């Protein structure tokens, strides 16, 4: 079901993806979908958690297998490039605060954030070992800030088609944002 949702998200906007479409793509009955996910938002939150967990696992593996420490610029390059290679996760980051939290109950939210706390804490320890002059506490704060920054940056870097076309105007081209480059610069600033 998560794979079907991710496939739909590659070609459709969030608002155009319905539970009916997801069920059809996943080859399950719509009722089966609701057995696992109470709402469309809960389904997308689960997809976000799955994709974020995979990215965190990649970052964890890179941190664990390296020797010595790296400066913030080197860490920023890795963080930005590995995330830029995950367009579905970037889109989900943009939906997290603006959309997904609106139709999810407290129990689901608390469970999600508790799982995230464990993953972020583990990654923070790895980052503190590998990134120069970064404490565990600061690494934890950085990862929370990164979630927020990526959400906003995703909207700016991947706006609706009408905005993209507007940026073809030479006077408005300044608003065109390269996600990976901007994220790299922001991560360097956050890590200093």
LINURDA-V813768 format. One record per pair of residues at least 12 apart in sequence whose ideal C-beta (glycine too) atoms are under 8 Angstrom apart, sorted by the first residue. I is the first residue (numbers start at 1). J is the second residue. D is the distance in whole Angstrom. If there is no record, write none. Layout:
i:j:d
I:J:D
I:J:D
//
This chain:
i:j:d
1:22:7
1:26:5
1:28:7
1:33:6
1:36:7
1:37:8
1:43:7
2:43:8
2:46:6
2:47:5
2:50:6
3:26:8
4:22:6
4:25:4
4:26:4
5:17:7
5:22:5
5:25:8
5:26:8
5:43:6
5:44:7
5:47:5
6:47:6
6:51:7
6:88:5
7:25:6
8:21:6
8:22:6
8:25:6
9:47:8
9:88:6
9:91:6
9:92:8
10:87:8
10:88:7
14:44:7
14:91:8
14:95:6
14:99:6
17:40:7
18:40:7
19:33:6
19:34:7
19:40:6
19:43:8
22:40:8
22:43:7
38:105:7
38:108:7
39:103:5
39:104:7
40:103:7
41:99:7
41:100:5
41:101:7
41:102:7
41:103:4
41:104:5
42:103:8
42:104:6
42:108:6
44:92:7
44:95:6
44:99:8
44:100:6
45:96:8
45:100:5
45:104:6
45:108:7
45:112:6
47:88:8
47:92:6
48:89:7
48:92:4
48:93:8
48:95:7
48:96:6
48:100:7
49:112:6
49:115:7
49:116:7
51:86:7
51:88:6
51:89:4
51:92:6
52:89:6
52:92:8
52:116:8
52:119:8
53:119:6
54:86:8
55:82:7
55:83:6
55:86:6
55:89:6
56:119:5
56:120:8
56:122:8
56:123:5
58:82:6
59:78:8
59:79:7
59:82:7
59:123:6
59:126:7
59:127:8
60:122:7
60:123:6
60:126:5
62:78:6
62:82:8
63:123:8
63:126:4
63:127:6
63:129:7
63:130:5
64:126:6
66:130:6
69:129:8
69:130:6
69:131:6
69:132:5
70:130:6
70:131:6
70:132:7
71:131:8
71:132:5
72:131:6
72:132:7
72:134:8
72:187:7
72:188:5
72:191:4
72:192:6
73:188:6
75:127:7
75:130:7
75:131:5
75:187:7
75:191:6
76:183:8
76:184:5
76:185:8
76:187:4
76:188:5
76:191:7
77:184:6
79:146:8
79:183:7
79:184:8
79:187:5
80:180:5
80:181:8
80:183:4
80:184:4
80:187:6
81:180:6
83:150:7
83:180:8
83:183:7
84:179:6
84:180:4
84:183:7
90:150:7
90:154:5
90:157:8
90:158:7
90:179:7
91:154:6
91:158:7
93:147:7
93:150:4
93:151:5
93:154:5
94:151:6
94:154:4
94:155:5
94:158:7
96:147:7
96:151:6
97:148:7
97:151:5
98:151:7
98:155:8
120:140:6
120:143:5
120:144:7
121:140:6
123:139:8
123:143:6
124:136:5
124:139:4
124:140:4
124:142:8
124:143:6
125:139:7
127:139:4
127:142:7
127:143:7
131:191:6
134:191:7
142:190:5
142:191:6
145:190:6
146:187:7
146:190:7
149:183:7
149:186:6
149:190:7
150:183:7
153:177:7
153:179:6
153:182:6
153:183:6
153:186:7
154:179:7
156:175:8
156:177:5
156:182:8
157:177:4
157:178:7
157:179:4
157:182:7
158:179:7
163:175:8
//
